[in-house]
C-alpha cells in the first residue's frame, strides 16, 4: 500500500511524472527490440540449443527471452557489465585511472568513455563467437562471410544500443538504467514461468507440495532481501560549536548510516556475468579442454555453485570498497569540525570506519551468496525445473525495485521543500 501511495504522489509532480514515463517508454523499446530476430537464423535449429537449466537458460533470463529467439538484443547488456568490472578492477591498479576516479565528474566521464570502448571490443568478440557457434550448430541460413558479418554487426549494434538506452534512463529517467533493463528482462519471463509451472503441475511432473516449498522459499528470500537492504549501522558523529562573527555554528549530533549491504545487487550481477563468460566462449571452441571447462562451469554444477558463492562475497567487498572510502569520509568529518565520540579525527576515525565496514559487510555478503545458491539445492530436491535461477532472479528484482523506489522517494522529498518563496 505504501508503494502505491508513493507512486500516486510521484505522478502528481509533473517533472517526476515525465521521468517515470520516459523510463517506461525506454523499457518498452527494449522489450519490442527483444522480439526482432537477427536476419538469417533458422528457428527450428535454434530451439534445439536451449535445454532447460543450461547456461543458455541463464543468458536467456538476463536478456528477457531475447537470446532464445536470437533477437538483435541477444547478448543483452552483458558486455557492458564485463567492461565495467574490468574498468573498476583496473582503477585499483592503474595510477592514471585512479587519478581520474578522484577528479569528480570530469574523471567519471573519462572512465565512462573508456568503459564504452571496452564494451564495443567485448561485444565484437562475443558476437564473433556466437555467430561461429550458430554456424556450427546449423542455425545460420547463410553461413558465408557475408552472413557471419551480418550477425556480428547486428548483435554488436544491439548491445551498443542497449548501453545507450541504459545511460539515457539513468540521466533522464529514474533508477539505474542498466539494472532496470536487467530487471525488466527477468520480470518479462514471469508469465512464461507461471504457465510452464502450471503445465508441470497438471501433468504431475512437479507435485503441489514441492511447488509450495519453492513458493515459501521465494517469499522468505524477498523478506530477507528487504531486511538486509534496510539494515544500517549508525555511527554517531558530533560537531563542535564554532563562533563565526556573531553567529554560532555546529554543536549538533548526527550519524553515518553504514548499510549492511553497501553494494546492493551489483555483486550478484557481476558474479553471474563473470561465470557466464568462460563457458560461453568455451562452447564456441571445438576442443576437449574447452568442452570440459564448459561442462564443469555449467550452471548448477558443484564447481559453479562454489565459485558463484565466492565471487559474490568477493564482489560485495570489492564494490563496497569502491563506493565507500573511509579515509574520504573521515577527512570530510574532520574538515567540518566533526568527530566520532571516542576516536581522534583523521586517521584513527578512518581506521575505525574501515573496521566497522569490514565487519558489517561480511554478513551481507554471506547472505547474498547463500540466497543466490540456495535454490540450486532446493531445485535438485524438489525437482522444479529452472528453480536454480530463482535465487538470482529474486535478488536482482527485489534489490532493483527497492533502489528505484528509494530514488523516487528521494525525488519526492526534494520537491516537497518549497522554501519561503513559491
Secondary structure, 3 states (H helix, E strand, C coil): CHHHHHHHHHHCCHHHHHHHHHHHHHHHHHHHHCCCECCCECHHHHHCCCCCCCHHHHHHHHHCCCCCCCECCCCCCHHHHHHHHHHHHHHHHCHHHHHHHCCCHHHHHHHHHHHHHHHHHHHHHHHHHHHHHHHHCCCECCCCHHHHHHHHHHHHHHHHHHHHHHHHHHHHCCCCHHHHHHHHHHHCCHHHHHHHHHHHHHHCCCCHHHHHHHHHHHHHHHHHHHHHHHCEEEEEEEECCEEECCEEECCCEEEEEEECCCCCCHHHHHHHHHHHHHHHHHCCCCCHHHHHHHHHCCCCCHHHHHHHHHHHHHHHHHHHHHHCCHHHHHHHHHHCCEECCCCCCCHHHHHHHHHHHHHHHHHHHHHHHHHHHHHHHHHHHHCCCCHHHHHHHHHHHHHHHHHHHHHHHHHHHHHHCCCCCC
